Amino acid sequence: MKKDHTSIMAIVSKRQGNISLIQKYWNQGDITAALSAMNMMNDQSIIMDVFSSTFADGVSMSSLALEHVVAILPLALGLIKGRYDCYIQTGFKTIENVFKKFGDVCGDLLNV
């Protein structure tokens, strides 16, 4: 039992450190660095936590620039390919909100 507790505490501690790093970048207004950190961490649970409380809920959409879409879409697609329904739903909702914000711009670029 103690062995399981130790391993769970190590996982939770690492996750807390990763979330703290992303939150630091986010609070500094460096969305690019936050997205880059999530990409490098390659941890679906971290991406799920961040996206479910921001982009999937439509919160923080005002802080997004078109340049961020390139980083968000692969992360959201990773969630969609996941095995948990809540990950899949968060991935789709994130993409939906991104396209609601930037759909016109993307359509204009395709028509050029």
N, C-alpha and C positions, 0 to 999 in steps of 0.2 A: 504494500500500500504506500509506503514512504517513497519507494522508487517511482511509482506513478505520479505522486504529488510533486516530486522533484522535477520530473520531466515536464509536467504541465506548467509548473511555475517558470521553468526556463522558456517555454513557448510563449507564455503570457508576457513575460518580461521582454523578450525580443520583439513581440508584436507592439507592446507599448512604446518601446524605443523607436520603432519604425514609424508608428503613427505620430509620435512627438516630432520627429524630423519633418514629416510631411506637413504637419500643422505649423511648424516654425516657418517653413517656406511660404505656406498659404497666408499666414498672418502678416508676413512681410510683403505680401502682394506679388510674390514670385510664383505664379501659377505654373510657368514653364518648368521651374526647378522641382516643384511638387510633383508634376506629372512625370518628369524624368526620373525622379526618385522612385515613384511607384513602378515605373517600367523596369528599372534596374533591380528592384526588390523581387519582382516577378512572383508576388504573393497574392493569390486571388482573394483571400479573406481581407487583406488590407484594401485592395481596390474596391471590393464590395462595401466595406465600411465607409470609405470616402465617397464613392459615387452614390450610395444610397442616401447619404445625408446631404448631398449637394446637387449634382446634376440630375439624378433620377427624380428628385423631388421638385426640380425646377428652381431650386435655390442656387445662388451663386452664378446663374447664367449671365448676369450682367458683368461679371468679372472675366468672362471668356472673350477671347479674340479669335479671329479666324485661324490664326497660327496654332492655336491650341487644339483645334479639331484633329489635326494630323496625329497628335499624341493620344487624344481621348478615344478615337474610334478603335484602334487596335486593342486597347485595354478593355473597352466595352465588348468587343467581339470575343475576347478571351472569357469574359463572364458568360456570354451567350453559349459558348461551347462547354460550359461547366456542367456539372451533374446535379446541382441543386437548383430547384425551382426559383428560389429567391435571387440567386445569382443571375439566372437567365432573365427574369423579369427586370431586374435592375439594369442589366446590359441593354435590353430593348428600350426601357424607359429613358435611359441616358441618351441613346442614339435618337430616339424620338424627339427629345427636348433640344438636342444639338441641331437636328434638322429643322425644327420649328424656328430656331433662332437664325440659322444660316442657310436655310433652304433656298431662299431667293438668290443669295449670292452665289451659291453652288450652281443653280440653274443658269444664272447669267454667265458664269464661266464656261459652262458646257455649250452655250450658244455663240461663243466668240469664234 
